[in-house]
Amino acid sequence: MSISTDWFVSWFDSPYYHILYKHRNNSEAQFFMNNLTAFLKIPKGASIIDLPCGKGRHAKYLSELGYKVTGLDLSKNSIAEAKNYESDFLHFDVHDMRNPLNQKYDAILNLFTSFGYFNTDEEDLLVLSNFKKALKPGCFAVIDFINIEKAIHQLVLKETKIIDGIEFNITKKIQEGFIVKEITINDKGSISKFYEKVKCINFEKIKKYLELVGFDLYHTFGNYNLEKFDKKTSDRLILVVR
Ligand SMILES: C[S@@+](CC[C@H](N)C(=O)[O-])C[C@H]1O[C@@H](n2cnc3c(N)ncnc32)[C@H](O)[C@@H]1O
């Protein structure tokens, strides 16, 4: 069966995505944001874009830390929920990251594998180029991607998870340069199916992308504790670019 090129529209907008990933929670977001803002020494009051922000777990906390935060995401449902938390320093809107941002910011954050969804490299480059154009001079963007080499090496081909009484049957495979996850959901007898696809972008490939859009790579971390990246052992590939 062929997977829709827009698989990310339906999957991330569905309540099942949030149930399956509920362990990726506020405390994980807060731990990472404490470490990152301290490392980057982003001054209080700075303007930060969190794109895509999901329901805003990082954006909300960043605004509590004293930043002026805009959270953007394609998912209408996630943004509708995030809007409940808006304040003078925290705004949310629906936005496709392939479209340009029309202002300049002090930092742009792309967190928790929110990259590599599109079929063409041109679309990946467009996203990075939009980030580059929307950064004030000397300011940083952060791309928090999965360490694809470890993810491929440890790929769990088949598993079942039961969360909140809902059964998630998940298969994973490498297909045409993507890790493709097929998620079949049995919610009290009601069956639905979704896909998740992340492009196999390794460190070498992402460095080429950065070069093509004119980003310089400043730091590379391998986890939310900001430890050194190691392609064999790190869970994350976190890039700080400017
Ligand atoms: C893995 S989630 C991460 C969300 C958030 N950064 C977090 O850590 O909770 C990926 C997000 O990307 C969003 N997304 C997918 N394609 C997008 C696009 N073209 N433009 C903007 N957001 C998109 C999804 O709606 C989803 O919320």
The ligand as an SDF file (V2000), in Angstrom:
LIG
                    3D

 27 29  0  0  0  0  0  0  0  0999 V2000
    7.1980   14.5890   16.6150 C   0  0  0  0  0  0  0  0  0  0  0  0
    6.1110   15.9350   16.7290 S   0  0  0  0  0  0  0  0  0  0  0  0
    7.0310   17.0260   17.7660 C   0  0  0  0  0  0  0  0  0  0  0  0
    6.2310   18.1930   18.2980 C   0  0  0  0  0  0  0  0  0  0  0  0
    6.9360   19.0230   19.3690 C   0  0  0  0  0  0  0  0  0  0  0  0
    8.1610   19.6340   18.8730 N   0  0  0  0  0  0  0  0  0  0  0  0
    7.1990   18.1950   20.5990 C   0  0  0  0  0  0  0  0  0  0  0  0
    8.3530   17.9730   20.9400 O   0  0  0  0  0  0  0  0  0  0  0  0
    6.2430   17.7800   21.2410 O   0  0  0  0  0  0  0  0  0  0  0  0
    6.2080   16.6190   15.1410 C   0  0  0  0  0  0  0  0  0  0  0  0
    5.2790   17.7870   14.8830 C   0  0  0  0  0  0  0  0  0  0  0  0
    5.5160   18.2680   13.5560 O   0  0  0  0  0  0  0  0  0  0  0  0
    4.3100   18.8090   13.0790 C   0  0  0  0  0  0  0  0  0  0  0  0
    4.4300   18.9410   11.6200 N   0  0  0  0  0  0  0  0  0  0  0  0
    4.4820   17.9630   10.6930 C   0  0  0  0  0  0  0  0  0  0  0  0
    4.6180   18.4680    9.4720 N   0  0  0  0  0  0  0  0  0  0  0  0
    4.6420   19.8190    9.6130 C   0  0  0  0  0  0  0  0  0  0  0  0
    4.7680   20.9020    8.7090 C   0  0  0  0  0  0  0  0  0  0  0  0
    4.8720   20.6980    7.3970 N   0  0  0  0  0  0  0  0  0  0  0  0
    4.7730   22.1540    9.2000 N   0  0  0  0  0  0  0  0  0  0  0  0
    4.6460   22.3720   10.5270 C   0  0  0  0  0  0  0  0  0  0  0  0
    4.5050   21.3910   11.4300 N   0  0  0  0  0  0  0  0  0  0  0  0
    4.5090   20.1250   10.9860 C   0  0  0  0  0  0  0  0  0  0  0  0
    3.2900   17.8180   13.5530 C   0  0  0  0  0  0  0  0  0  0  0  0
    1.9820   18.3210   13.5030 O   0  0  0  0  0  0  0  0  0  0  0  0
    3.7940   17.4820   14.9530 C   0  0  0  0  0  0  0  0  0  0  0  0
    3.1930   18.2850   15.9210 O   0  0  0  0  0  0  0  0  0  0  0  0
  1  2  1  0
  2  3  1  0
  2 10  1  0
  3  4  1  0
  4  5  1  0
  5  6  1  0
  5  7  1  0
  7  8  2  0
  7  9  1  0
 10 11  1  0
 11 12  1  0
 11 26  1  0
 12 13  1  0
 13 14  1  0
 13 24  1  0
 14 15  1  0
 14 23  1  0
 15 16  2  0
 16 17  1  0
 17 18  1  0
 17 23  2  0
 18 19  1  0
 18 20  2  0
 20 21  1  0
 21 22  2  0
 22 23  1  0
 24 25  1  0
 24 26  1  0
 26 27  1  0
M  CHG  2   2   1   9  -1
M  END
$$$$
